[in-house]
Amino acid sequence: MKIFRTSKQGVGAAPGPLRTRALRIFFAFIFAIAVISPAAVVTAVVWSAPPVSTGSASTADQQPSRLLPPPDMQPTSLPEPAFNVYANTLSGTVACPLCELKPRVYVPNSTAGTVDVIDPTTYKVIDHFSVGAIPHHIAPAWDMSALYVDNEGSSSLTVLDIHTGRPSGTVNIPFPYNLYFTPDGTKAIDVVERLQRVEFRDWRHGWKLLKSVGIPWPGADHLDFSADGSYFMISTEYSGVVAKVDVNKMALAGYVTVGGLPIDVKVSPDGSVFY
């Protein structure tokens, strides 16, 4: 049986629809990839990320999937606090049982031979009593067990009870213009300005005289200790000289001329100089 062509265009008509369908499928495939590819990337990242543990407990043999590098830390230490001879007075607190005492200010009246007691919370004089002649200063004992009124004119110390604030006794030593205690608490120092000397005394055992040290310049009255307590510098008010006294040897160790009328002397907080 023979088949005859009826038209020239009929021979190429069949491939046209097939080619169009193929292009549609191709572009649909490209579009699908474009839509799906971001989700595929996210899925790949999540799939490859290490698991995160939500529990608080972990066993010793479990190791993290990813370790952070160790911090760049160098061994170091905090600097030492600055040395300060007055450090123990800066806390603003008073150790007990002294903390139980009421605050009081004791004021010697040199001409009258009396002491006034002031309440610093009310700024009022709450007590007044007689002591010896010419009281110049009031000094606390090294252990804060008593207060001593320096009665230069009557060669005595009036002992004040820290609980009552009233006189409780008398100590007889020559012409005490000022009274100090060595930092270690072993000796009391009576500054005898009238006789140009200082006296080291054993205040724990009847105020026995240990040694007298002459100060060959008039007006010796105020002093302060070195940072280590091995010596003190004492001003001589009427000579312009500051003298050095060795505490351990209880002897004059030197002097410096400063001029003027040196009334007081004070060591710096770091102990490096005196003012």
PyMOL commands that set and color helices and strands:
alter all, ss='L'
color gray80, all
select helices_A, chain A and resi 15-48+87-89+98-100+152-154+193-195
alter helices_A, ss='H'
color red, helices_A
select strands_A, chain A and resi 105-109+114-119+124-130+135-140+147-151+156-160+167-171+178-181+188-192+197-202+208-214+220-225+231-236+241-246+251-257
alter strands_A, ss='S'
color yellow, strands_A
deselect
rebuild
show_as cartoon
